[in-house]
Structures are given as C-alpha cells and as structure tokens.
C-alpha cells in the first residue's frame, strides 16, 4: 500500500461522495467550503498507518477521545475545494462509512430552517455540545455544524 497517495485519495473519495450526497439530497443553498474531512479507518492497522503518515504530513491541532485533527502542511486539492484539516478517527468496527465532511454554512439558522422543513437533514450534537445538522448514506456522512471546528481552532490559535 502506498500510504502517501492512498490517504489523499481516500480524502478525495470522501469529498466526492459527500458532494454526490449533497446533490442527491438537493442541498446547495448556503453551503460554504469544506471545514474538514475525517477518515474512519477500516482496521486498527490502518489507524496506526494513518496516524504515522499524518504526523509527517501535518501538525496535530486537536486530540479528542474520538480521534485527532491535523492541520496539513500542504492542503489537499479536490474538485470540491481545498482540505487543510483532517481528522483520523479512532477505529470503530460499527462505522460502515469511509468518512465524513464538515461543511461551513453561510447562515446556520436559515439553513437549518430550510433543510429541516424539507426533511433532508436531521439534528445531532457533537461531543462538545455543538449543534449540527447531518445527512448520510452508506458511503459518507456530511455535517453542518453551527460553529465550525476550523473557526474554533483559529480562535484558539490567536
């Protein structure tokens, strides 16, 4: 396995699947850029490989019980936008999807009102208690947090 390219291809695949999910659910109005991408490792061994690789390719900026967020030294370019934050989740055999994308939202309350009424998203909360909206399919999950992680990290770094 060529880990250097395969983890980047996994991120590209996750962003592409997330884009397809948004189109399938007809979610477009108010969606900003990608806040961060997360990978669900397929095994404990893959988790170890991903963590080793991301230690080389980025800097850990948040460590949580569910995984580590890295700020990449060099963002990954995808057709959906650049990805500069990547979370490697702890291996969980119950996760069937390959990963997820957190998107930035231009006007969270307006977005929430519109897409909850249409039934295309549901409400959930992060472990930190931040409200977010979500949609999912068998390949990927997309989240639309009220407060994006990237903003929180940038505020903490100031």
Steps between C-alpha positions, in 0.01 A plus 500: 500500500637840403383690807629835368246508219232265632399717797473803272291298254279393789443867585419575135257207490329616820462856366363368171251270677396790724443716191281225349303477825436875498377478141282194574340679796481828303700686764676798349374836623719638777769230488845654524837331472630186662592557864672164539501140383509191720602143426353197676786245489394157374719324759724560800802452273375766259443736795865460604622555141281810455613649831866442409452659158306800626767565765736553204256692280348730761488630854253368759272789600233317699509166677169355616378157614356443151814591307762758410468804273805599297571827319670393179828661397371493143120502439349229283340639186167342406233602247286597802767729649817484704522285812746630758360329812474120522368295790609139541229334702570218743427163338134407555375174343143635516574783254396385155585825321853587390491849648323832522523864406417800717383794290493867584154657481439862401190550721447206734151592624365560150664179373358305797149631449498424128652151499329373816166600345591307184603197706841475335702543822463408866631664817778347707759632745876462519669368811576866581128577493509697174177464304540376145289374217583177321417287199643161414503210260692171498826663382526826690354733762480877461472736794407866510611628843366818652861584597758351260804332657734701276364826646536367855861393433585833336354687800704282739821559304470881527 
